[in-house]
Amino acid sequence: MFDITAIQKFLPQRFPFLMIDRVLELDPGKKVVACKNVSINEGFFAGHFPGKPIMPGVLIIESMAQAAIMLFYSDREHIDKKKNLLLGSVKVRFLHPVFPGDQLKISVEPLKITSAAAIVSVSAQVENQEVAKGELALSIKDE
């Protein structure tokens, strides 16, 4: 398990855009399961939507992408983590809304990983109900 301090060694994002709170399971190069605790205190709920707060889909995708970065780097100690990882192709379907108080559980498994890119299968659940699923493509770019 990785707490927030360990996650910050892998990810360059910081508050308010660090979108995973804990890594629950990590099998290097094979699978990662992470969680995001969705709190009403998050700034985006003020405008999305007043009176009926729903987590924006783009932030669910960002959570998935950050978990994918953890998977990508998990068995690559030699890669400079200061390089930019770019999110390329996004093919995600949203199945149910995510509300304040939910715990988003994100699962990522590789479809294809090379030294400079990855295509991963992603899924997000709330209480064992799938809320989003799809594929993401990531690539490394020099700063």
mmCIF file of the C-alpha atoms, coordinates in Angstrom:
data_MODEL
# 
_entry.id   MODEL 
# 
loop_
_atom_site.group_PDB 
_atom_site.id 
_atom_site.type_symbol 
_atom_site.label_atom_id 
_atom_site.label_alt_id 
_atom_site.label_comp_id 
_atom_site.label_asym_id 
_atom_site.label_entity_id 
_atom_site.label_seq_id 
_atom_site.pdbx_PDB_ins_code 
_atom_site.Cartn_x 
_atom_site.Cartn_y 
_atom_site.Cartn_z 
_atom_site.occupancy 
_atom_site.B_iso_or_equiv 
_atom_site.pdbx_formal_charge 
_atom_site.auth_seq_id 
_atom_site.auth_comp_id 
_atom_site.auth_asym_id 
_atom_site.auth_atom_id 
_atom_site.pdbx_PDB_model_num 
ATOM 1   C CA . MET A 1 1   ? 0.000   0.000  0.000   1.00 0.00 ? 1   MET A CA 1 
ATOM 2   C CA . PHE A 1 2   ? 1.154   3.528  -0.820  1.00 0.00 ? 2   PHE A CA 1 
ATOM 3   C CA . ASP A 1 3   ? 0.005   6.501  1.227   1.00 0.00 ? 3   ASP A CA 1 
ATOM 4   C CA . ILE A 1 4   ? -0.072  10.053 -0.096  1.00 0.00 ? 4   ILE A CA 1 
ATOM 5   C CA . THR A 1 5   ? 3.619   10.665 0.705   1.00 0.00 ? 5   THR A CA 1 
ATOM 6   C CA . ALA A 1 6   ? 4.706   7.658  -1.364  1.00 0.00 ? 6   ALA A CA 1 
ATOM 7   C CA . ILE A 1 7   ? 2.330   8.622  -4.191  1.00 0.00 ? 7   ILE A CA 1 
ATOM 8   C CA . GLN A 1 8   ? 3.926   12.071 -4.389  1.00 0.00 ? 8   GLN A CA 1 
ATOM 9   C CA . LYS A 1 9   ? 7.284   10.420 -5.150  1.00 0.00 ? 9   LYS A CA 1 
ATOM 10  C CA . PHE A 1 10  ? 5.731   9.052  -8.352  1.00 0.00 ? 10  PHE A CA 1 
ATOM 11  C CA . LEU A 1 11  ? 3.361   11.836 -9.398  1.00 0.00 ? 11  LEU A CA 1 
ATOM 12  C CA . PRO A 1 12  ? 4.224   15.486 -10.103 1.00 0.00 ? 12  PRO A CA 1 
ATOM 13  C CA . GLN A 1 13  ? 0.644   16.663 -9.404  1.00 0.00 ? 13  GLN A CA 1 
ATOM 14  C CA . ARG A 1 14  ? -0.130  18.401 -6.134  1.00 0.00 ? 14  ARG A CA 1 
ATOM 15  C CA . PHE A 1 15  ? -3.239  19.782 -4.453  1.00 0.00 ? 15  PHE A CA 1 
ATOM 16  C CA . PRO A 1 16  ? -5.775  20.475 -5.880  1.00 0.00 ? 16  PRO A CA 1 
ATOM 17  C CA . PHE A 1 17  ? -4.933  18.197 -8.830  1.00 0.00 ? 17  PHE A CA 1 
ATOM 18  C CA . LEU A 1 18  ? -3.520  15.189 -7.035  1.00 0.00 ? 18  LEU A CA 1 
ATOM 19  C CA . MET A 1 19  ? -6.470  12.894 -7.713  1.00 0.00 ? 19  MET A CA 1 
ATOM 20  C CA . ILE A 1 20  ? -5.557  9.665  -5.925  1.00 0.00 ? 20  ILE A CA 1 
ATOM 21  C CA . ASP A 1 21  ? -5.305  9.387  -2.156  1.00 0.00 ? 21  ASP A CA 1 
ATOM 22  C CA . ARG A 1 22  ? -4.008  5.855  -1.672  1.00 0.00 ? 22  ARG A CA 1 
ATOM 23  C CA . VAL A 1 23  ? -2.761  2.883  -3.648  1.00 0.00 ? 23  VAL A CA 1 
ATOM 24  C CA . LEU A 1 24  ? -4.492  -0.198 -2.276  1.00 0.00 ? 24  LEU A CA 1 
ATOM 25  C CA . GLU A 1 25  ? -2.807  -2.785 -4.477  1.00 0.00 ? 25  GLU A CA 1 
ATOM 26  C CA . LEU A 1 26  ? 0.238   -2.698 -6.739  1.00 0.00 ? 26  LEU A CA 1 
ATOM 27  C CA . ASP A 1 27  ? 1.548   -5.627 -8.740  1.00 0.00 ? 27  ASP A CA 1 
ATOM 28  C CA . PRO A 1 28  ? 4.430   -3.977 -10.649 1.00 0.00 ? 28  PRO A CA 1 
ATOM 29  C CA . GLY A 1 29  ? 3.747   -3.821 -14.368 1.00 0.00 ? 29  GLY A CA 1 
ATOM 30  C CA . LYS A 1 30  ? 0.554   -5.881 -13.997 1.00 0.00 ? 30  LYS A CA 1 
ATOM 31  C CA . LYS A 1 31  ? -2.090  -4.093 -11.955 1.00 0.00 ? 31  LYS A CA 1 
ATOM 32  C CA . VAL A 1 32  ? -2.747  -1.128 -9.709  1.00 0.00 ? 32  VAL A CA 1 
ATOM 33  C CA . VAL A 1 33  ? -5.809  -0.389 -7.596  1.00 0.00 ? 33  VAL A CA 1 
ATOM 34  C CA . ALA A 1 34  ? -6.036  3.134  -6.175  1.00 0.00 ? 34  ALA A CA 1 
ATOM 35  C CA . CYS A 1 35  ? -8.706  5.170  -4.439  1.00 0.00 ? 35  CYS A CA 1 
ATOM 36  C CA . LYS A 1 36  ? -9.899  8.758  -4.473  1.00 0.00 ? 36  LYS A CA 1 
ATOM 37  C CA . ASN A 1 37  ? -11.999 9.961  -1.550  1.00 0.00 ? 37  ASN A CA 1 
ATOM 38  C CA . VAL A 1 38  ? -14.524 12.352 -3.050  1.00 0.00 ? 38  VAL A CA 1 
ATOM 39  C CA . SER A 1 39  ? -15.214 15.180 -0.590  1.00 0.00 ? 39  SER A CA 1 
ATOM 40  C CA . ILE A 1 40  ? -17.826 17.938 -0.759  1.00 0.00 ? 40  ILE A CA 1 
ATOM 41  C CA . ASN A 1 41  ? -14.975 20.333 0.148   1.00 0.00 ? 41  ASN A CA 1 
ATOM 42  C CA . GLU A 1 42  ? -13.422 19.982 -3.302  1.00 0.00 ? 42  GLU A CA 1 
ATOM 43  C CA . GLY A 1 43  ? -13.609 23.265 -5.196  1.00 0.00 ? 43  GLY A CA 1 
ATOM 44  C CA . PHE A 1 44  ? -15.134 21.889 -8.389  1.00 0.00 ? 44  PHE A CA 1 
ATOM 45  C CA . PHE A 1 45  ? -18.383 21.014 -6.580  1.00 0.00 ? 45  PHE A CA 1 
ATOM 46  C CA . ALA A 1 46  ? -19.185 24.721 -6.181  1.00 0.00 ? 46  ALA A CA 1 
ATOM 47  C CA . GLY A 1 47  ? -19.976 24.945 -9.891  1.00 0.00 ? 47  GLY A CA 1 
ATOM 48  C CA . HIS A 1 48  ? -20.569 21.324 -10.926 1.00 0.00 ? 48  HIS A CA 1 
ATOM 49  C CA . PHE A 1 49  ? -23.498 21.533 -10.214 1.00 0.00 ? 49  PHE A CA 1 
ATOM 50  C CA . PRO A 1 50  ? -25.002 23.901 -7.621  1.00 0.00 ? 50  PRO A CA 1 
ATOM 51  C CA . GLY A 1 51  ? -27.634 21.976 -5.661  1.00 0.00 ? 51  GLY A CA 1 
ATOM 52  C CA . LYS A 1 52  ? -26.667 18.638 -7.248  1.00 0.00 ? 52  LYS A CA 1 
ATOM 53  C CA . PRO A 1 53  ? -22.897 18.130 -6.963  1.00 0.00 ? 53  PRO A CA 1 
ATOM 54  C CA . ILE A 1 54  ? -21.417 15.558 -9.367  1.00 0.00 ? 54  ILE A CA 1 
ATOM 55  C CA . MET A 1 55  ? -17.713 14.810 -9.903  1.00 0.00 ? 55  MET A CA 1 
ATOM 56  C CA . PRO A 1 56  ? -16.761 15.984 -13.422 1.00 0.00 ? 56  PRO A CA 1 
ATOM 57  C CA . GLY A 1 57  ? -15.951 13.161 -15.829 1.00 0.00 ? 57  GLY A CA 1 
ATOM 58  C CA . VAL A 1 58  ? -12.682 14.784 -16.827 1.00 0.00 ? 58  VAL A CA 1 
ATOM 59  C CA . LEU A 1 59  ? -11.516 14.507 -13.190 1.00 0.00 ? 59  LEU A CA 1 
ATOM 60  C CA . ILE A 1 60  ? -12.486 10.833 -13.088 1.00 0.00 ? 60  ILE A CA 1 
ATOM 61  C CA . ILE A 1 61  ? -10.299 10.400 -16.186 1.00 0.00 ? 61  ILE A CA 1 
ATOM 62  C CA . GLU A 1 62  ? -7.503  12.334 -14.456 1.00 0.00 ? 62  GLU A CA 1 
ATOM 63  C CA . SER A 1 63  ? -7.760  9.971  -11.461 1.00 0.00 ? 63  SER A CA 1 
ATOM 64  C CA . MET A 1 64  ? -7.491  7.011  -13.832 1.00 0.00 ? 64  MET A CA 1 
ATOM 65  C CA . ALA A 1 65  ? -4.503  8.575  -15.610 1.00 0.00 ? 65  ALA A CA 1 
ATOM 66  C CA . GLN A 1 66  ? -2.665  9.175  -12.333 1.00 0.00 ? 66  GLN A CA 1 
ATOM 67  C CA . ALA A 1 67  ? -3.230  5.556  -11.299 1.00 0.00 ? 67  ALA A CA 1 
ATOM 68  C CA . ALA A 1 68  ? -1.937  4.518  -14.747 1.00 0.00 ? 68  ALA A CA 1 
ATOM 69  C CA . ILE A 1 69  ? 1.233   6.548  -14.142 1.00 0.00 ? 69  ILE A CA 1 
ATOM 70  C CA . MET A 1 70  ? 1.763   4.600  -10.910 1.00 0.00 ? 70  MET A CA 1 
ATOM 71  C CA . LEU A 1 71  ? 1.486   1.352  -12.909 1.00 0.00 ? 71  LEU A CA 1 
ATOM 72  C CA . PHE A 1 72  ? 3.796   2.628  -15.667 1.00 0.00 ? 72  PHE A CA 1 
ATOM 73  C CA . TYR A 1 73  ? 6.545   3.615  -13.225 1.00 0.00 ? 73  TYR A CA 1 
ATOM 74  C CA . SER A 1 74  ? 6.082   0.685  -10.818 1.00 0.00 ? 74  SER A CA 1 
ATOM 75  C CA . ASP A 1 75  ? 8.657   -1.558 -12.477 1.00 0.00 ? 75  ASP A CA 1 
ATOM 76  C CA . ARG A 1 76  ? 10.802  1.088  -14.166 1.00 0.00 ? 76  ARG A CA 1 
ATOM 77  C CA . GLU A 1 77  ? 13.246  2.387  -11.582 1.00 0.00 ? 77  GLU A CA 1 
ATOM 78  C CA . HIS A 1 78  ? 15.610  3.571  -14.305 1.00 0.00 ? 78  HIS A CA 1 
ATOM 79  C CA . ILE A 1 79  ? 13.126  5.996  -15.902 1.00 0.00 ? 79  ILE A CA 1 
ATOM 80  C CA . ASP A 1 80  ? 13.508  9.638  -14.901 1.00 0.00 ? 80  ASP A CA 1 
ATOM 81  C CA . LYS A 1 81  ? 10.205  10.488 -13.215 1.00 0.00 ? 81  LYS A CA 1 
ATOM 82  C CA . LYS A 1 82  ? 10.795  14.170 -13.949 1.00 0.00 ? 82  LYS A CA 1 
ATOM 83  C CA . LYS A 1 83  ? 9.924   13.651 -17.622 1.00 0.00 ? 83  LYS A CA 1 
ATOM 84  C CA . ASN A 1 84  ? 6.450   14.588 -18.796 1.00 0.00 ? 84  ASN A CA 1 
ATOM 85  C CA . LEU A 1 85  ? 3.910   11.820 -19.157 1.00 0.00 ? 85  LEU A CA 1 
ATOM 86  C CA . LEU A 1 86  ? 1.266   12.850 -21.642 1.00 0.00 ? 86  LEU A CA 1 
ATOM 87  C CA . LEU A 1 87  ? -2.252  11.500 -21.823 1.00 0.00 ? 87  LEU A CA 1 
ATOM 88  C CA . GLY A 1 88  ? -2.949  10.729 -25.466 1.00 0.00 ? 88  GLY A CA 1 
ATOM 89  C CA . SER A 1 89  ? -5.966  8.740  -26.506 1.00 0.00 ? 89  SER A CA 1 
ATOM 90  C CA . VAL A 1 90  ? -8.907  8.544  -24.104 1.00 0.00 ? 90  VAL A CA 1 
ATOM 91  C CA . LYS A 1 91  ? -11.741 6.088  -24.689 1.00 0.00 ? 91  LYS A CA 1 
ATOM 92  C CA . VAL A 1 92  ? -13.857 6.148  -21.530 1.00 0.00 ? 92  VAL A CA 1 
ATOM 93  C CA . ARG A 1 93  ? -17.559 5.487  -20.999 1.00 0.00 ? 93  ARG A CA 1 
ATOM 94  C CA . PHE A 1 94  ? -19.330 6.937  -17.986 1.00 0.00 ? 94  PHE A CA 1 
ATOM 95  C CA . LEU A 1 95  ? -21.941 4.623  -16.527 1.00 0.00 ? 95  LEU A CA 1 
ATOM 96  C CA . HIS A 1 96  ? -23.056 6.320  -13.281 1.00 0.00 ? 96  HIS A CA 1 
ATOM 97  C CA . PRO A 1 97  ? -22.416 9.679  -11.576 1.00 0.00 ? 97  PRO A CA 1 
ATOM 98  C CA . VAL A 1 98  ? -19.953 10.093 -8.682  1.00 0.00 ? 98  VAL A CA 1 
ATOM 99  C CA . PHE A 1 99  ? -21.151 12.146 -5.712  1.00 0.00 ? 99  PHE A CA 1 
ATOM 100 C CA . PRO A 1 100 ? -19.540 13.757 -2.649  1.00 0.00 ? 100 PRO A CA 1 
ATOM 101 C CA . GLY A 1 101 ? -18.924 11.118 0.018   1.00 0.00 ? 101 GLY A CA 1 
ATOM 102 C CA . ASP A 1 102 ? -18.192 8.394  -2.533  1.00 0.00 ? 102 ASP A CA 1 
ATOM 103 C CA . GLN A 1 103 ? -14.902 6.527  -2.574  1.00 0.00 ? 103 GLN A CA 1 
ATOM 104 C CA . LEU A 1 104 ? -13.773 6.064  -6.152  1.00 0.00 ? 104 LEU A CA 1 
ATOM 105 C CA . LYS A 1 105 ? -11.835 2.819  -6.587  1.00 0.00 ? 105 LYS A CA 1 
ATOM 106 C CA . ILE A 1 106 ? -9.707  2.813  -9.736  1.00 0.00 ? 106 ILE A CA 1 
ATOM 107 C CA . SER A 1 107 ? -8.269  -0.323 -11.330 1.00 0.00 ? 107 SER A CA 1 
ATOM 108 C CA . VAL A 1 108 ? -5.642  -0.203 -14.071 1.00 0.00 ? 108 VAL A CA 1 
ATOM 109 C CA . GLU A 1 109 ? -4.203  -3.110 -16.056 1.00 0.00 ? 109 GLU A CA 1 
ATOM 110 C CA . PRO A 1 110 ? -1.776  -2.917 -18.984 1.00 0.00 ? 110 PRO A CA 1 
ATOM 111 C CA . LEU A 1 111 ? -2.800  -3.772 -22.513 1.00 0.00 ? 111 LEU A CA 1 
ATOM 112 C CA . LYS A 1 112 ? 0.596   -2.794 -23.959 1.00 0.00 ? 112 LYS A CA 1 
ATOM 113 C CA . ILE A 1 113 ? 3.578   -1.158 -22.262 1.00 0.00 ? 113 ILE A CA 1 
ATOM 114 C CA . THR A 1 114 ? 6.850   -0.127 -23.902 1.00 0.00 ? 114 THR A CA 1 
ATOM 115 C CA . SER A 1 115 ? 9.748   1.899  -22.532 1.00 0.00 ? 115 SER A CA 1 
ATOM 116 C CA . ALA A 1 116 ? 8.159   5.164  -23.695 1.00 0.00 ? 116 ALA A CA 1 
ATOM 117 C CA . ALA A 1 117 ? 4.406   4.531  -23.836 1.00 0.00 ? 117 ALA A CA 1 
ATOM 118 C CA . ALA A 1 118 ? 1.520   2.542  -22.436 1.00 0.00 ? 118 ALA A CA 1 
ATOM 119 C CA . ILE A 1 119 ? -2.018  1.591  -23.352 1.00 0.00 ? 119 ILE A CA 1 
ATOM 120 C CA . VAL A 1 120 ? -4.020  0.554  -20.305 1.00 0.00 ? 120 VAL A CA 1 
ATOM 121 C CA . SER A 1 121 ? -7.465  -0.735 -19.450 1.00 0.00 ? 121 SER A CA 1 
ATOM 122 C CA . VAL A 1 122 ? -9.120  1.366  -16.726 1.00 0.00 ? 122 VAL A CA 1 
ATOM 123 C CA . SER A 1 123 ? -12.173 0.939  -14.547 1.00 0.00 ? 123 SER A CA 1 
ATOM 124 C CA . ALA A 1 124 ? -13.652 3.045  -11.754 1.00 0.00 ? 124 ALA A CA 1 
ATOM 125 C CA . GLN A 1 125 ? -16.112 1.758  -9.175  1.00 0.00 ? 125 GLN A CA 1 
ATOM 126 C CA . VAL A 1 126 ? -18.067 3.100  -6.236  1.00 0.00 ? 126 VAL A CA 1 
ATOM 127 C CA . GLU A 1 127 ? -19.179 0.407  -3.777  1.00 0.00 ? 127 GLU A CA 1 
ATOM 128 C CA . ASN A 1 128 ? -18.681 -2.359 -6.376  1.00 0.00 ? 128 ASN A CA 1 
ATOM 129 C CA . GLN A 1 129 ? -20.759 -0.521 -8.993  1.00 0.00 ? 129 GLN A CA 1 
ATOM 130 C CA . GLU A 1 130 ? -18.791 0.348  -12.115 1.00 0.00 ? 130 GLU A CA 1 
ATOM 131 C CA . VAL A 1 131 ? -19.083 4.092  -12.803 1.00 0.00 ? 131 VAL A CA 1 
ATOM 132 C CA . ALA A 1 132 ? -16.607 4.412  -15.708 1.00 0.00 ? 132 ALA A CA 1 
ATOM 133 C CA . LYS A 1 133 ? -14.472 2.153  -17.886 1.00 0.00 ? 133 LYS A CA 1 
ATOM 134 C CA . GLY A 1 134 ? -12.272 2.334  -20.931 1.00 0.00 ? 134 GLY A CA 1 
ATOM 135 C CA . GLU A 1 135 ? -8.736  2.669  -22.243 1.00 0.00 ? 135 GLU A CA 1 
ATOM 136 C CA . LEU A 1 136 ? -6.057  5.330  -21.904 1.00 0.00 ? 136 LEU A CA 1 
ATOM 137 C CA . ALA A 1 137 ? -2.846  5.840  -23.841 1.00 0.00 ? 137 ALA A CA 1 
ATOM 138 C CA . LEU A 1 138 ? 0.154   7.526  -22.172 1.00 0.00 ? 138 LEU A CA 1 
ATOM 139 C CA . SER A 1 139 ? 3.551   8.512  -23.556 1.00 0.00 ? 139 SER A CA 1 
ATOM 140 C CA . ILE A 1 140 ? 6.782   10.029 -22.214 1.00 0.00 ? 140 ILE A CA 1 
ATOM 141 C CA . LYS A 1 141 ? 7.982   13.346 -23.557 1.00 0.00 ? 141 LYS A CA 1 
ATOM 142 C CA . ASP A 1 142 ? 11.211  15.140 -22.687 1.00 0.00 ? 142 ASP A CA 1 
ATOM 143 C CA . GLU A 1 143 ? 10.696  18.400 -20.808 1.00 0.00 ? 143 GLU A CA 1 
# 
